[in-house]
Amino acid sequence: MGLSVAGNVKSKPIYHHLYDQKLIEHLQFTLCFGHNGGRFIVGGYDDSLKVNPEDEVQWTSLIKSRHFKIELRKYKVGNIVMPSSPKVAFVDSGTTFAYMSSAQKGQVDRAIDSLCESKAYNCHGKKVAPYW
């Protein structure tokens, strides 16, 4: 089920039709990522899915585009702020690939390694050599 209008700019994504027919209250969608899966919600969000109930839900506007793009000011892996950040990100809940420069990939890899090696965060996994 495609959600962008990449193939046909005259078509509307499914959540636009739901909003037009007043089946959802807000013209918005939520991607909730979790360790054991996630949720895609149209028309709002489910507050009960937050790991820390005191955390605020964070919203961002989409950049006008046929795809789901957002502006990035910074991004973090755990609490490590990546020093070299792309300016725009493409939001895709099911993508297999991440597009970034080699330098940015190295920074992300080192941050993930550091996070998984810390005792404060147990990533419940072991590092294996990439398959490519």
C-alpha positions as CSV (number, residue, x, y, z in Angstrom):
1,M,0.0,0.0,0.0
2,G,1.8,3.1,-1.2
3,L,1.3,6.2,0.8
4,S,3.1,8.8,-1.3
5,V,2.0,10.3,-4.6
6,A,5.3,9.5,-6.3
7,G,3.8,7.6,-9.2
8,N,0.8,9.8,-9.9
9,V,0.7,13.4,-8.6
10,K,-3.1,13.6,-9.2
11,S,-3.8,10.7,-6.8
12,K,-4.1,11.1,-3.1
13,P,-2.7,8.8,-0.5
14,I,-5.2,6.6,1.4
15,Y,-5.1,8.8,4.6
16,H,-6.2,11.8,2.5
17,H,-9.3,9.9,1.4
18,L,-10.0,8.9,5.0
19,Y,-9.8,12.5,6.1
20,D,-11.9,13.8,3.2
21,Q,-14.6,11.3,4.2
22,K,-14.3,12.4,7.8
23,L,-13.2,8.9,8.9
24,I,-10.2,10.4,10.7
25,E,-10.0,13.6,12.7
26,H,-6.6,14.9,11.6
27,L,-4.8,14.9,8.3
28,Q,-1.7,13.3,9.8
29,F,0.0,10.0,10.3
30,T,2.3,8.6,12.9
31,L,5.1,6.1,12.6
32,C,5.9,4.5,15.9
33,F,9.2,2.5,15.9
34,G,9.9,-0.1,18.6
35,H,12.3,-2.9,19.5
36,N,9.6,-5.5,18.8
37,G,7.9,-3.9,15.7
38,G,6.0,-0.7,15.3
39,R,2.7,0.9,14.3
40,F,1.5,3.0,11.5
41,I,-1.5,5.2,12.7
42,V,-3.5,7.6,10.6
43,G,-5.4,10.5,12.0
44,G,-3.4,11.0,15.2
45,Y,-1.3,8.9,17.6
46,D,-1.7,6.4,20.4
47,D,-0.3,7.8,23.6
48,S,-0.1,4.4,25.2
49,L,2.7,3.3,22.8
50,K,5.3,5.6,24.4
51,V,8.1,3.8,26.3
52,N,8.3,6.7,28.8
53,P,4.9,8.1,29.6
54,E,6.4,11.5,30.6
55,D,8.0,11.9,27.1
56,E,6.3,14.4,24.8
57,V,5.3,13.2,21.3
58,Q,7.5,15.0,18.7
59,W,6.0,16.3,15.5
60,T,7.5,17.6,12.3
61,S,6.1,18.9,9.1
62,L,6.7,17.3,5.8
63,I,8.6,19.2,3.1
64,K,6.4,19.8,0.0
65,S,7.3,16.9,-2.2
66,R,5.8,13.8,-3.8
67,H,7.7,11.8,-1.2
68,F,7.8,12.0,2.6
69,K,10.8,14.2,3.3
70,I,11.6,16.1,6.5
71,E,14.1,18.7,7.4
72,L,16.8,17.5,9.8
73,R,18.5,19.8,12.3
74,K,20.4,16.9,14.0
75,Y,20.0,13.3,14.6
76,K,21.2,11.0,17.4
77,V,22.0,7.3,18.0
78,G,21.1,6.8,21.6
79,N,22.4,10.0,23.2
80,I,25.2,10.5,20.7
81,V,24.6,13.4,18.3
82,M,25.9,12.7,14.9
83,P,28.4,15.4,14.0
84,S,27.8,15.2,10.2
85,S,24.1,15.3,9.4
86,P,22.2,15.3,6.1
87,K,19.8,18.3,5.8
88,V,16.9,16.2,4.5
89,A,15.6,12.8,5.4
90,F,13.3,10.5,3.5
91,V,10.7,8.9,5.8
92,D,10.0,5.3,4.9
93,S,8.8,2.8,7.4
94,G,9.8,-0.3,5.4
95,T,13.0,0.7,3.6
96,T,15.9,-1.7,3.4
97,F,18.4,1.0,2.6
98,A,19.8,4.1,4.3
99,Y,21.4,6.6,2.0
100,M,24.3,8.7,3.4
101,S,27.9,9.5,2.8
102,S,30.6,7.1,3.8
103,A,31.7,9.5,6.5
104,Q,28.2,9.7,8.0
105,K,27.9,5.9,7.8
106,G,31.2,5.6,9.8
107,Q,29.8,8.0,12.4
108,V,26.6,6.1,12.8
109,D,28.4,2.7,13.0
110,R,30.8,4.0,15.7
111,A,27.8,5.5,17.7
112,I,25.9,2.2,17.5
113,D,29.0,0.2,18.5
114,S,29.5,2.6,21.5
115,L,25.8,2.3,22.5
116,C,25.8,-1.5,22.3
117,E,29.0,-1.8,24.3
118,S,27.8,0.4,27.1
119,K,26.4,-1.3,30.2
120,A,23.6,1.3,30.4
121,Y,22.1,0.1,27.2
122,N,22.0,-3.6,26.4
123,C,21.2,-4.1,22.7
124,H,20.8,-7.9,23.2
125,G,22.8,-8.7,20.2
126,K,26.3,-9.4,19.0
127,K,28.2,-7.8,16.2
128,V,28.7,-9.8,13.1
129,A,30.5,-9.1,9.9
130,P,28.2,-7.6,7.2
131,Y,27.0,-10.0,4.5
132,W,28.0,-7.9,1.6
